[in-house]
């Protein structure tokens, strides 16, 4: 059974940092492309960042470029999202997605709230 479990969310002040993690199981992690999305209340789900297999190239939404960094550890089956210089507009539920053998799998998400 494929499982994606996000962690690391919380409340942070504007300008602060958080590091999200997504622990994966049930598939060959090193063969999957991994992405982070986010969804704010009343808004559509928004793509944030991706790290693509096998090249390992990374892409970011313009809204987070230069502030967020996606990384993966194939030995630990985890993908992380380092978020710096956080803004109130970054407040959302952050979700991890795996694309493996043509199928997509989602985690349940972790809440990030940026507020003073």
C-alpha positions as CSV (number, residue, x, y, z in Angstrom):
1,X,0.0,0.0,0.0
2,X,1.4,3.4,-1.0
3,X,1.6,5.8,1.9
4,X,2.8,9.4,2.0
5,X,2.9,11.1,5.4
6,X,3.7,14.8,5.7
7,X,5.1,16.4,8.8
8,X,6.7,19.6,10.0
9,X,3.9,22.1,9.6
10,X,3.0,24.7,12.2
11,X,2.7,28.3,13.1
12,X,5.5,30.7,12.1
13,X,5.9,34.4,12.0
14,X,6.4,36.3,8.7
15,X,10.0,36.0,7.7
16,X,10.5,32.7,9.5
17,X,11.3,29.3,8.2
18,X,9.9,25.8,8.3
19,X,11.0,22.5,6.9
20,X,8.4,20.0,5.7
21,X,9.0,16.3,5.3
22,X,7.1,13.6,3.4
23,X,7.8,10.0,4.3
24,X,7.0,7.6,1.5
25,X,6.4,3.8,1.5
26,X,4.8,1.1,-0.6
27,X,6.7,1.9,-3.9
28,X,10.1,2.3,-5.3
29,X,10.8,5.8,-4.1
30,X,13.9,6.4,-6.2
31,X,11.8,5.9,-9.3
32,X,9.1,8.3,-8.5
33,X,8.8,12.0,-9.3
34,X,7.9,13.9,-6.2
35,X,6.0,17.2,-5.8
36,X,4.7,19.6,-3.2
37,X,1.3,21.3,-3.6
38,X,-0.6,23.6,-1.3
39,X,-4.2,24.6,-0.8
40,X,-5.4,27.6,1.0
41,X,-9.0,28.0,2.3
42,X,-11.3,28.9,-0.5
43,X,-8.6,28.5,-3.2
44,X,-7.7,25.9,-5.7
45,X,-4.8,23.5,-5.1
46,X,-1.6,25.1,-6.3
47,X,1.6,23.4,-7.4
48,X,4.6,24.5,-5.4
49,X,7.7,22.5,-6.4
50,X,8.8,19.2,-8.0
51,X,11.9,17.1,-8.3
52,X,11.8,14.9,-11.3
53,X,13.2,11.4,-11.8
54,X,15.6,10.3,-13.2
55,X,17.3,13.5,-13.9
56,X,16.7,15.0,-10.5
57,X,15.8,18.4,-11.9
58,X,13.9,20.7,-9.7
59,X,11.2,23.2,-10.6
60,X,9.4,25.8,-8.6
61,X,6.3,28.0,-8.9
62,X,7.2,31.7,-9.4
63,X,5.6,32.5,-6.1
64,X,8.1,30.5,-4.1
65,X,11.2,30.6,-6.3
66,X,14.3,31.7,-4.4
67,X,12.6,31.0,-1.0
68,X,11.7,27.3,-1.1
69,X,14.0,24.4,-1.8
70,X,12.8,20.8,-2.6
71,X,15.1,17.9,-1.9
72,X,15.0,14.1,-1.7
73,X,16.8,11.4,0.2
74,X,16.4,8.1,-1.6
75,X,18.0,6.2,1.2
76,X,15.4,7.4,3.7
77,X,12.5,7.6,1.2
78,X,11.8,11.2,2.1
79,X,11.2,14.4,0.2
80,X,11.6,17.7,2.0
81,X,10.6,21.3,1.4
82,X,12.7,23.9,3.1
83,X,10.7,27.1,3.3
84,X,12.4,30.4,4.1
85,X,11.2,34.0,4.2
86,X,7.7,32.9,4.8
87,X,4.8,35.2,4.0
88,X,1.2,35.2,5.2
89,X,0.2,34.3,1.6
90,X,2.1,31.0,2.1
91,X,-0.5,29.9,4.7
92,X,-2.1,26.7,3.4
93,X,-2.2,22.9,3.8
94,X,0.9,21.5,2.1
95,X,0.5,18.2,0.4
96,X,3.1,15.7,-1.0
97,X,2.4,13.9,-4.3
98,X,4.2,11.0,-5.8
99,X,4.0,10.1,-9.5
100,X,5.0,6.5,-10.0
101,X,4.4,4.3,-13.0
102,X,1.8,6.6,-14.4
103,X,-0.2,6.9,-11.2
104,X,-0.4,9.7,-8.7
105,X,-0.6,9.3,-4.9
106,X,-1.3,12.0,-2.3
107,X,-0.6,12.5,1.3
108,X,-3.1,14.0,3.8
109,X,-1.2,17.3,4.2
110,X,0.3,19.4,6.9
111,X,-0.9,22.8,7.9
112,X,1.4,25.8,7.6
113,X,0.2,29.1,9.1
114,X,2.3,32.3,8.7
115,X,1.0,34.9,11.1
116,X,2.3,37.4,13.6
